[in-house]
Amino acid sequence: MIANVSILAEIPEELHETLQGYLESHPDWDQDRVFAASLSLFLMQNGDCDRRAARVYLDTLFNRSVRSNA
């Protein structure tokens, strides 16, 4: 079972405009995919390098559905 959690975040307007431009020129990406990739990469680089974060990052990067792994 894959659980998703909705997050409401405020970001600077400049970042939002840049993200919108990226998404317009990369139709295979959406806002949720970008945030999942970004957050998982941040946690891998700055956290305890949890294997689950690495799995989410790789699955998101290669556009595979994130799956539960034991």
DOFIDREN-171695 format. One record per residue: residue in one letter; x, y, z of N, C-alpha, C, O in turn; residue number from 1. Coordinates in nm, 3 decimals, m for minus. Layout:
BEGIN
+---+---------+---------+---------+---------+---------+---------+---------+---------+---------+---------+---------+---------+-----+
: r :    n_c1 :    n_c2 :    n_c3 :   ca_c1 :   ca_c2 :   ca_c3 :    c_c1 :    c_c2 :    c_c3 :    o_c1 :    o_c2 :    o_c3 :   k :
+---+---------+---------+---------+---------+---------+---------+---------+---------+---------+---------+---------+---------+-----+
: A :       X :       Y :       Z :       X :       Y :       Z :       X :       Y :       Z :       X :       Y :       Z : NUM :
...
+---+---------+---------+---------+---------+---------+---------+---------+---------+---------+---------+---------+---------+-----+
***
This chain:
BEGIN
+---+---------+---------+---------+---------+---------+---------+---------+---------+---------+---------+---------+---------+-----+
: r :    n_c1 :    n_c2 :    n_c3 :   ca_c1 :   ca_c2 :   ca_c3 :    c_c1 :    c_c2 :    c_c3 :    o_c1 :    o_c2 :    o_c3 :   k :
+---+---------+---------+---------+---------+---------+---------+---------+---------+---------+---------+---------+---------+-----+
: M :   0.084 :  m0.118 :   0.000 :   0.000 :   0.000 :   0.000 :   0.089 :   0.124 :   0.000 :   0.179 :   0.137 :   0.082 :   1 :
: I :   0.062 :   0.214 :  m0.092 :   0.138 :   0.338 :  m0.101 :   0.058 :   0.448 :  m0.034 :  m0.058 :   0.473 :  m0.069 :   2 :
: A :   0.120 :   0.514 :   0.063 :   0.053 :   0.623 :   0.133 :   0.108 :   0.755 :   0.084 :   0.230 :   0.771 :   0.069 :   3 :
: N :   0.021 :   0.849 :   0.057 :   0.061 :   0.984 :   0.017 :   0.015 :   1.081 :   0.123 :  m0.092 :   1.065 :   0.182 :   4 :
: V :   0.096 :   1.182 :   0.148 :   0.065 :   1.286 :   0.243 :   0.066 :   1.419 :   0.169 :   0.161 :   1.449 :   0.097 :   5 :
: S :  m0.039 :   1.496 :   0.185 :  m0.046 :   1.626 :   0.119 :   0.026 :   1.729 :   0.205 :   0.009 :   1.733 :   0.327 :   6 :
: I :   0.107 :   1.814 :   0.139 :   0.183 :   1.917 :   0.210 :   0.150 :   2.052 :   0.148 :   0.149 :   2.068 :   0.026 :   7 :
: L :   0.122 :   2.148 :   0.232 :   0.101 :   2.285 :   0.188 :   0.225 :   2.363 :   0.226 :   0.261 :   2.369 :   0.344 :   8 :
: A :   0.292 :   2.422 :   0.127 :   0.417 :   2.494 :   0.154 :   0.416 :   2.627 :   0.081 :   0.367 :   2.637 :  m0.032 :   9 :
: E :   0.471 :   2.727 :   0.145 :   0.488 :   2.857 :   0.080 :   0.631 :   2.864 :   0.028 :   0.727 :   2.833 :   0.099 :  10 :
: I :   0.643 :   2.905 :  m0.099 :   0.775 :   2.919 :  m0.160 :   0.785 :   3.060 :  m0.218 :   0.682 :   3.122 :  m0.249 :  11 :
: P :   0.906 :   3.111 :  m0.234 :   0.921 :   3.244 :  m0.294 :   0.862 :   3.248 :  m0.436 :   0.866 :   3.149 :  m0.509 :  12 :
: E :   0.807 :   3.363 :  m0.472 :   0.743 :   3.378 :  m0.602 :   0.840 :   3.347 :  m0.716 :   0.801 :   3.286 :  m0.815 :  13 :
: E :   0.965 :   3.388 :  m0.702 :   1.064 :   3.362 :  m0.806 :   1.083 :   3.212 :  m0.828 :   1.097 :   3.166 :  m0.941 :  14 :
: L :   1.084 :   3.136 :  m0.720 :   1.099 :   2.991 :  m0.729 :   0.976 :   2.930 :  m0.797 :   0.988 :   2.839 :  m0.879 :  15 :
: H :   0.859 :   2.980 :  m0.762 :   0.735 :   2.931 :  m0.823 :   0.734 :   2.958 :  m0.973 :   0.696 :   2.871 :  m1.052 :  16 :
: E :   0.775 :   3.078 :  m1.013 :   0.779 :   3.112 :  m1.155 :   0.878 :   3.024 :  m1.230 :   0.851 :   2.980 :  m1.342 :  17 :
: T :   0.992 :   2.998 :  m1.170 :   1.093 :   2.911 :  m1.232 :   1.039 :   2.769 :  m1.245 :   1.059 :   2.704 :  m1.347 :  18 :
: L :   0.971 :   2.721 :  m1.141 :   0.911 :   2.588 :  m1.145 :   0.806 :   2.580 :  m1.254 :   0.803 :   2.482 :  m1.329 :  19 :
: Q :   0.721 :   2.680 :  m1.266 :   0.619 :   2.681 :  m1.370 :   0.683 :   2.675 :  m1.509 :   0.635 :   2.603 :  m1.596 :  20 :
: G :   0.790 :   2.752 :  m1.529 :   0.860 :   2.748 :  m1.657 :   0.917 :   2.610 :  m1.686 :   0.909 :   2.562 :  m1.799 :  21 :
: Y :   0.974 :   2.547 :  m1.585 :   1.029 :   2.413 :  m1.602 :   0.919 :   2.314 :  m1.640 :   0.934 :   2.235 :  m1.733 :  22 :
: L :   0.809 :   2.320 :  m1.567 :   0.700 :   2.226 :  m1.593 :   0.638 :   2.246 :  m1.731 :   0.597 :   2.149 :  m1.795 :  23 :
: E :   0.633 :   2.369 :  m1.777 :   0.579 :   2.395 :  m1.911 :   0.668 :   2.337 :  m2.020 :   0.619 :   2.296 :  m2.125 :  24 :
: S :   0.798 :   2.334 :  m1.995 :   0.889 :   2.282 :  m2.098 :   0.925 :   2.134 :  m2.078 :   0.995 :   2.076 :  m2.161 :  25 :
: H :   0.878 :   2.074 :  m1.970 :   0.902 :   1.932 :  m1.943 :   0.768 :   1.866 :  m1.905 :   0.741 :   1.846 :  m1.787 :  26 :
: P :   0.685 :   1.833 :  m2.004 :   0.551 :   1.782 :  m1.977 :   0.547 :   1.647 :  m1.905 :   0.443 :   1.609 :  m1.852 :  27 :
: D :   0.658 :   1.575 :  m1.902 :   0.660 :   1.446 :  m1.832 :   0.677 :   1.464 :  m1.681 :   0.668 :   1.367 :  m1.605 :  28 :
: W :   0.702 :   1.586 :  m1.636 :   0.715 :   1.617 :  m1.494 :   0.591 :   1.694 :  m1.448 :   0.531 :   1.768 :  m1.527 :  29 :
: D :   0.553 :   1.676 :  m1.321 :   0.449 :   1.758 :  m1.261 :   0.499 :   1.807 :  m1.125 :   0.605 :   1.764 :  m1.078 :  30 :
: Q :   0.424 :   1.895 :  m1.064 :   0.466 :   1.956 :  m0.938 :   0.492 :   1.852 :  m0.830 :   0.589 :   1.864 :  m0.755 :  31 :
: D :   0.408 :   1.752 :  m0.820 :   0.425 :   1.649 :  m0.717 :   0.554 :   1.570 :  m0.738 :   0.625 :   1.540 :  m0.643 :  32 :
: R :   0.583 :   1.538 :  m0.863 :   0.705 :   1.462 :  m0.894 :   0.829 :   1.545 :  m0.861 :   0.926 :   1.492 :  m0.806 :  33 :
: V :   0.827 :   1.674 :  m0.895 :   0.940 :   1.763 :  m0.865 :   0.962 :   1.773 :  m0.715 :   1.076 :   1.763 :  m0.668 :  34 :
: F :   0.855 :   1.792 :  m0.638 :   0.869 :   1.804 :  m0.494 :   0.918 :   1.674 :  m0.430 :   1.001 :   1.677 :  m0.339 :  35 :
: A :   0.868 :   1.560 :  m0.477 :   0.913 :   1.432 :  m0.423 :   1.061 :   1.410 :  m0.451 :   1.136 :   1.366 :  m0.363 :  36 :
: A :   1.104 :   1.441 :  m0.573 :   1.246 :   1.426 :  m0.608 :   1.332 :   1.522 :  m0.526 :   1.437 :   1.483 :  m0.475 :  37 :
: S :   1.288 :   1.645 :  m0.515 :   1.366 :   1.747 :  m0.442 :   1.378 :   1.714 :  m0.294 :   1.487 :   1.719 :  m0.237 :  38 :
: L :   1.266 :   1.680 :  m0.233 :   1.267 :   1.651 :  m0.090 :   1.346 :   1.525 :  m0.058 :   1.421 :   1.522 :   0.040 :  39 :
: S :   1.330 :   1.422 :  m0.139 :   1.405 :   1.300 :  m0.112 :   1.555 :   1.321 :  m0.132 :   1.635 :   1.266 :  m0.056 :  40 :
: L :   1.595 :   1.399 :  m0.233 :   1.736 :   1.430 :  m0.253 :   1.791 :   1.510 :  m0.135 :   1.901 :   1.482 :  m0.087 :  41 :
: F :   1.716 :   1.609 :  m0.089 :   1.757 :   1.687 :   0.028 :   1.779 :   1.597 :   0.149 :   1.879 :   1.609 :   0.219 :  42 :
: L :   1.686 :   1.506 :   0.174 :   1.698 :   1.416 :   0.290 :   1.817 :   1.321 :   0.274 :   1.884 :   1.290 :   0.372 :  43 :
: M :   1.842 :   1.276 :   0.153 :   1.957 :   1.189 :   0.131 :   2.087 :   1.263 :   0.158 :   2.180 :   1.207 :   0.215 :  44 :
: Q :   2.094 :   1.389 :   0.118 :   2.216 :   1.466 :   0.133 :   2.236 :   1.519 :   0.275 :   2.349 :   1.539 :   0.318 :  45 :
: N :   2.128 :   1.542 :   0.346 :   2.137 :   1.609 :   0.476 :   2.084 :   1.529 :   0.593 :   2.096 :   1.572 :   0.708 :  46 :
: G :   2.026 :   1.414 :   0.566 :   1.968 :   1.334 :   0.673 :   2.054 :   1.215 :   0.706 :   2.176 :   1.216 :   0.689 :  47 :
: D :   1.989 :   1.112 :   0.753 :   2.058 :   0.990 :   0.791 :   2.069 :   0.892 :   0.676 :   2.103 :   0.775 :   0.696 :  48 :
: C :   2.041 :   0.940 :   0.554 :   2.048 :   0.857 :   0.433 :   1.962 :   0.732 :   0.446 :   2.008 :   0.620 :   0.423 :  49 :
: D :   1.839 :   0.753 :   0.482 :   1.740 :   0.645 :   0.492 :   1.721 :   0.583 :   0.353 :   1.703 :   0.654 :   0.255 :  50 :
: R :   1.725 :   0.452 :   0.346 :   1.711 :   0.383 :   0.218 :   1.577 :   0.411 :   0.152 :   1.565 :   0.407 :   0.030 :  51 :
: R :   1.475 :   0.439 :   0.233 :   1.343 :   0.469 :   0.177 :   1.347 :   0.600 :   0.099 :   1.285 :   0.610 :  m0.007 :  52 :
: A :   1.420 :   0.700 :   0.150 :   1.434 :   0.827 :   0.077 :   1.508 :   0.804 :  m0.054 :   1.473 :   0.863 :  m0.156 :  53 :
: A :   1.609 :   0.719 :  m0.052 :   1.683 :   0.688 :  m0.174 :   1.593 :   0.618 :  m0.276 :   1.601 :   0.646 :  m0.395 :  54 :
: R :   1.508 :   0.529 :  m0.229 :   1.416 :   0.457 :  m0.318 :   1.316 :   0.554 :  m0.381 :   1.290 :   0.547 :  m0.501 :  55 :
: V :   1.261 :   0.645 :  m0.300 :   1.167 :   0.744 :  m0.353 :   1.237 :   0.831 :  m0.456 :   1.180 :   0.860 :  m0.561 :  56 :
: Y :   1.359 :   0.873 :  m0.427 :   1.434 :   0.958 :  m0.520 :   1.453 :   0.886 :  m0.654 :   1.424 :   0.943 :  m0.760 :  57 :
: L :   1.502 :   0.765 :  m0.650 :   1.529 :   0.692 :  m0.775 :   1.400 :   0.662 :  m0.851 :   1.396 :   0.678 :  m0.973 :  58 :
: D :   1.296 :   0.620 :  m0.780 :   1.169 :   0.592 :  m0.846 :   1.112 :   0.718 :  m0.910 :   1.060 :   0.714 :  m1.021 :  59 :
: T :   1.123 :   0.830 :  m0.840 :   1.070 :   0.956 :  m0.892 :   1.155 :   1.004 :  m1.010 :   1.100 :   1.048 :  m1.111 :  60 :
: L :   1.284 :   0.995 :  m0.997 :   1.373 :   1.040 :  m1.103 :   1.349 :   0.965 :  m1.233 :   1.351 :   1.024 :  m1.341 :  61 :
: F :   1.327 :   0.835 :  m1.223 :   1.309 :   0.752 :  m1.341 :   1.162 :   0.730 :  m1.374 :   1.127 :   0.642 :  m1.454 :  62 :
: N :   1.075 :   0.811 :  m1.312 :   0.932 :   0.813 :  m1.341 :   0.864 :   0.677 :  m1.320 :   0.773 :   0.640 :  m1.395 :  63 :
: R :   0.907 :   0.607 :  m1.220 :   0.839 :   0.483 :  m1.181 :   0.751 :   0.517 :  m1.063 :   0.782 :   0.607 :  m0.986 :  64 :
: S :   0.641 :   0.445 :  m1.049 :   0.556 :   0.471 :  m0.934 :   0.630 :   0.427 :  m0.808 :   0.691 :   0.320 :  m0.806 :  65 :
: V :   0.624 :   0.509 :  m0.706 :   0.691 :   0.479 :  m0.581 :   0.621 :   0.360 :  m0.518 :   0.499 :   0.356 :  m0.507 :  66 :
: R :   0.699 :   0.265 :  m0.478 :   0.641 :   0.142 :  m0.422 :   0.693 :   0.119 :  m0.281 :   0.799 :   0.169 :  m0.243 :  67 :
: S :   0.618 :   0.045 :  m0.208 :   0.658 :   0.009 :  m0.072 :   0.760 :  m0.103 :  m0.080 :   0.736 :  m0.203 :  m0.147 :  68 :
: N :   0.873 :  m0.087 :  m0.014 :   0.979 :  m0.186 :  m0.016 :   1.014 :  m0.229 :   0.125 :   1.026 :  m0.146 :   0.215 :  69 :
: A :   1.029 :  m0.356 :   0.144 :   1.066 :  m0.407 :   0.276 :   1.216 :  m0.418 :   0.287 :   1.267 :  m0.460 :   0.391 :  70 :
+---+---------+---------+---------+---------+---------+---------+---------+---------+---------+---------+---------+---------+-----+
***
